[in-house]
Amino acid sequence: MRRPLIAGNWKMNLDLARGRDLVAGVRAGLGSADVGTQVEVAVCPPTIYLFPIAEALQGSLIRLGAQDLYYEASGAYTGEVSATMVAETGAKYTIIGHSERRHTIGHLEDDRMLNLKLKAAHQAGLAPILCVGETIDERRAEQTLDVLTFQLTAALVGYGVTSPDDLVLAYEPVWAIGTGEVATPEQAQEAHAHLRNRLRELAGPIADEVRILYGGSVKPDNTAAIMKQPDVDGGLIGGASLKPDSFVRIITATLATLG
Ligand code: PGA
């Protein structure tokens, strides 16, 4: 049985004081909820806040994640942060290949770079959350499943998945991110099942233990319907992770789907 992961992607939001308040609010809101054993929870603050947020998380079972890293170990890469540097903060996870980095921010990261980032993260002992997903044009052209196959296959070239922490996938349809438009539970399930089948071809039976998160306008009200899908194993939450109340409600709604 896969333990769901609910990860909050803060993106470039909040300041340090608000980030600390958010963590305190989430901790208080979760109270004795069974975080850790039944549902895993993580927050992914901006890189510069990883250390102080690690401190704010001390004594809790909430995990820390980064939003990105660079694949080189060291060198003349002004402004970049290596996987080892991220790991030093105590982070367990790192997001890799978020659509904003693939499509929006000047970096325009390609699949080859994401493959290198995946390997660097793994080498540093981090669990990568690899984001894949189609644009609205690709969906309209009925290319969704082909795009997912390509992104997954390209990212995993030469990358062995032998334990569930070697890889977390996040299906994030680009058209649903920050738009308020959410994939239907059926659309999510179709994409997730496809990713799991493809991963089974690439990596074998471990695919059944790898978590596939859904991301894109997850809110407290739509959480249950999405999380009930058999191949949805949690969520990558942007906007709704920025307020303790909505993030906690998403976590408790996920817990409730476990019966
Ligand atoms: P959203 O973002 O929940 O604000 O749509 C999700 C994401 O980008 O990971």
Residues whose N, C-alpha, C, O or C-beta is under 5 A from the ligand:
A	BS01	PGA	N9 A176 I177 G178 T179 G215 G216 S217 V218 L236 I237 G238 G239 A240
